[in-house]
Amino acid sequence: MKRTISTDDAPEAVGAYSQATTDGSTLYTAGQIPLTPGGDLHADADIATQTELALDNVMAILAAEDLAAEDILKTTVFLADIDDFGAMNATYETYFAAQPPARSAVEAGALPKGVGVEIEAVATYPEA
């Protein structure tokens, strides 16, 4: 059965979507951007900072379900400019020291609110 997930430790949804959903075995996050839980947008920050903020939001959503980075099976990284891949990747890899998840990274062109990166994740519940 589908259940929605919401935490005050990540930005609230700004549209008709949930921060994450689960069926009890797999968790799917919505795309996370460099928006703080308090609503401060960092679209003008460098891509490393934007990546850190987006991943912090992903990790906060996971933490609401007692999950962590090692529970992530797959991420998708959307970049406004593929030339930012190197800087994004340098920050990204600090979140996944061992056994990183599968990942796709694509240039999406325009992203919501003019940000440079948006990241979504699929995680598994260890007990599932």
N, C-alpha and C positions, 0 to 999 in steps of 0.2 A: 504494500500500500504506500502510495506517495505521501511524503511529509515534507513540509517546507521548513527551512532553517533560517533563523534570524538572530543576529547578535548586535549589541550596541558597540562592540569593539571593531566593527567594520562599517563603512558608509551604508546608510539605509538605501534601499532601492529607489531610484529616481524615475521609475516608470512601472509598467505592468509586468514585473518580474520579481522573483525572490532572490535573496542573496545566494541561496543554494536549495537544492532539493535532494531527497534521498528516497530509496526504496527499502532501506534498512541494510543493504549490502554494499551499495555504491552511492557515493555522494558526488553531485555535480555542482560546481560553483558557477555563478554568473560571471561574466567577464569583469575583472576588477581593474580600475584605473587609478591614477595617482590622486585620489580624493581621500582626505582624512575622514575618520569617523565623525568629526565635528563639522564636516562639510567644506573644508578648505581645499580648493583645487590647486594643484601644482603643475599645470599644463606648461608653464614656462621654465620649469626646472630641467636640468640636464637629464639625459635618458637614464643614467645610472640611478639618480634619485627617484625618477618616475618608476623605474623597475622595482626599486626597493619598496616604495609605497604600495604599489600594486600587489607585490608578493606579501607584504605585511598584512594586507587585507585578506588575501587568500588564506594565510596562516591563521588569522583571527577567526575566520569562518570555520576552518578545520578544528581549531581549539574548542569552539562551542560544542563540538561533537566528540571531544577528547581524541581527536586525530592530530597527526603531525605530518611534517614534510615526507617522512619515510612511508606514509600511507598513500601518497599520491602515485597513481598509476600513469597518468598522462597529463600534460599541459599543452595548451595552445597559446602561443604568443603572437599577438597582432601588433605590427609596427607600422607607424605612419610612414617611416622611411627605412628601408632595408639596410641602408648605410649605417644605421644605429645598432645593427646586430652585434658587433663586437663589444661595444660598451654595455649593451643589455646583457649579453652573455657573461661578461666579467662579473656583474652583480648577481645574475641568476645563479651561477655556479656556487656562490657562497651559501645559498640556501639548501643545496643538495650535495653535501660532501661525499656521501657514499650512496651507491646504487641510485643514481638520478632517474627520474621518471622518463618515459618516452616523451618526446616533445615535437611539436610542429611549430615553425616560426615562419610567418608570412607577412609580406608587405600588404597592408590593407588600404593604404591611401589615407583617407580621412577617417578619424576615429572620433567617438563621442567627446564633446566638449573641447575639441582641438588638442587632445593629449597625444603623446608620442608612442604610448604603449598601453595595451590592454591584455590581461592574462586571465585565462580560465583554467580550471583544474578538474580532474576526475580522480577521486580517491576511493579506497576500499576500507571497509571496517575490518580490522584484524580478526574479530571473532566470527565474521560472516562466513 
